[in-house]
Amino acid sequence: MNRAFALIGALLLATITVSSACMAAVDDGLRFTLESERNGDGGKIHANFREHRRGNDGNDWSSGFTPSELIGLDISGFRSSGTRPLRFALIREAGRLDCAGNGGASYATGDCRFTADPAFTQLLVSRGIARPSPEQGLGLMALNVRRDLINAIGSARYPAPTINELMSLTAVGVDGRYISDLAHVGYRPRSIQSLVEFKALGVTPAWIGGFLRIGRSDFPQDGLVQLKAMDITPEYVAGFDRVGYRNLSVETLVQLKAMDITPEFVRSNVGRRSTMPPIQELVQLKLFGPTGRP
């Protein structure tokens, strides 16, 4: 399970790195490069935005875009031989980048200017979040934080998040639908951090629904996190129900999974009895075999 929480930490660190890159970039300006992606991913264009600094200590923000996302870019001019002036805009709910430079032969470079969207900024203020600084505004735009997430957080009656929390949620893929679908299966993570944790580990409404269908609506939120961290599925739990171990606790399920004790192992080594042996006997059987000795 430590590996799973290390993943969460890495994702949050990535969020901080992206937002930090954007924060440093506003004062100094952004320089962009565009290149055709070489993996043939639907004709996407790889864009890199780097703060203006001397030397090699600048921060980067990179992503792949479909040509339609780079509004106004002359795609034929970008891909044709020679060099010519090129312009494009990247427009998202939190703001826009307007970029201009020169390019050709599937490569371009130039400079960008960021403008925050006034309506999005006012939404943040009206929801008690904050008025973002220009640097934070660019971070929100870079991560593509959206209104539906802000609205869903309010509808679910979470406390107003910080701007960094909005960016963390977006970085791991939490959106308005994810929050509402969790509520539909009866779960509302206690905090914004819990929401991040759920999504980073891959706790989905569909996965939770699998437990509901086998009659296990009793798992607490932190229990779901433990189950997912150990890759315990509804099928795994239902298998133990069928061999006679019903309503196992989260702690017991985690122990069994860690020992690689499966329902199939129980059927092969114990069979089906009117009274099944205690869980600890299964552990001993797994460790030492039928003789009970190492």
Buried (B, 14 or more C-beta within 10 A) or exposed (E): EEEBBEBBEEBBEEBBBBBBBBBBBBEEEBBBBBBBBEEEEEEBBBBBBBBEBEEEEBBEBEBEBEBEBBEEBBBEBBBBEEEEEBBBBBBBBBBBBBBBBEBBEBBBBBEBEBBBBEEBBEBBEEBEBBEBEBBBBBBBBBBBBBBEBBBBBBEBEBEBBEBBBBBBBBBBEBBBEBBBBBBEBEBEBEEBBBBBBBBBBBBBBEBBBBBBEEEBEEBEBEBBBBBBBBEBBBEBBBBBBEBBBEEBEBEBBBBBBEBEBBBEBBBEBBEEEEEBBEBEEBBBBBEEEEEEEE
